[in-house]
Amino acid sequence: MERTILHVDVNSAYLSWEAVYRLQHGSQVDLRTVPSVVGGDEKSRHGIVLARSIPAKKYDIKTGEVLWSARSKCPNLVVLSPFYPLYLSCSNAMVSLLKEYSPVVERYSVDECFVDLTDYCGGRSGIDIAWEIKEQFRNRLGYTVNVGVSVNKLLAKMASELEKPDRLHTLYPHEMPKKLWPLPVRELFLSGPRTLPKLYKLNIFTIGQLAHAPVGLLQEHFKSHGHAIWKYANGIDDSPVVAGERAMKGVGNSTTAPYDLDNENEALLYLLSLTETVAMRLRAASMTARVVTVSLRDAGLSFYSHQRRLPAPTNNTGVLFAQVKQLFLEAWKQEPLRHVGVHLSELAG
């Protein structure tokens, strides 16, 4: 029997949850209707944009942008510090609502879930149930979601990304030539910073070109990963929806700068913002990390990284950033950078 899988993704989750919470507690302003962002510590100039409202997007404010840059684009920008206990509570409410439709709900991240409706449609179509779920989020929880509907997790997730916000999309196998294959290959799941430059050298720029590339050629350049990305480009994914939490093996964040980072101070400012973000996520999960990795990509899309194992696990921003700074200075080739990232692994509770 063909499966019915949903991917549910909260629109601008942190900002939506902050807006709903404040409206429930007497605020007269809906943060979603004004230029606003959720970010780090603006006073220390070390924060980055984690979520943004639609009015903020009109000022070309981007997720991952440093706050001082966002403020320069919109002097009246409302900036909120992240409050992770609230977000975890809202995430739990999201899971509870989805479990009213199926017990098979996988929390993929704090603001997105997979739902397997295959055995729980009760004679209704999966699309009808998906529309109802969308309206339940709006009417009961006060915010909007994107929902993707398909026969597996990969296509459901790709469907939910097609157009935002507040949309429902299907992406069935017969719809791939029209909806999936024309998209840039960078939009495909598993097409990371190491993979993309190699694909471009093979003149593969769209998901459709990847789907029709010889598997042997891809395996020659990417080993087993080549077969994996070919399968994904062709919508092949047999992974089950696993009820419960995904095992947290690592936590990371990265950003593409709006301009080339060509000096040490600016690059370190971005890296400090990213370190602050991942450290907060660790503390919110009551976890520590032992391995720190810094990743860099230059203007020519060349990617490289450097990592180190710490003497003792930690979630302290200062301790982690000291390692991030040292790793960056050891690895950086003095060329302009477009993309920087921080990843923490070997987590412990």
Salt bridges, closest charged atoms under 4 A:
ASP9 OD2 - LYS164 NZ 2.97
GLU18 OE1 - ARG22 NE 3.29
ASP30 OD1 - ARG32 NE 2.98
GLU42 OE2 - ARG71 NH2 3.00
ASP60 OD1 - LYS62 NZ 2.89
ASP60 OD2 - LYS73 NZ 3.96
GLU65 OE2 - LYS73 NZ 3.02
GLU100 OE2 - ARG140 NH2 2.81
GLU106 OE1 - LYS153 NZ 2.95
GLU112 OE1 - HIS7 NE2 2.66
GLU112 OE1 - LYS157 NZ 2.89
GLU132 OE1 - ARG124 NH2 2.73
GLU135 OE1 - ARG138 NE 3.70
GLU161 OE2 - LYS157 NZ 3.90
GLU161 OE1 - LYS164 NZ 3.36
GLU163 OE2 - ARG167 NE 3.63
ASP166 OD1 - LYS134 NZ 2.47
ASP166 OD2 - ARG138 NH2 2.45
GLU175 OE2 - LYS179 NZ 3.00
GLU187 OE2 - ARG186 NE 3.96
GLU245 OE2 - ARG107 NH2 2.55
ASP260 OD1 - ARG338 NE 3.26
GLU330 OE1 - HIS306 NE2 2.76
GLU330 OE1 - ARG308 NH2 2.76
GLU346 OE1 - ARG309 NH2 3.09
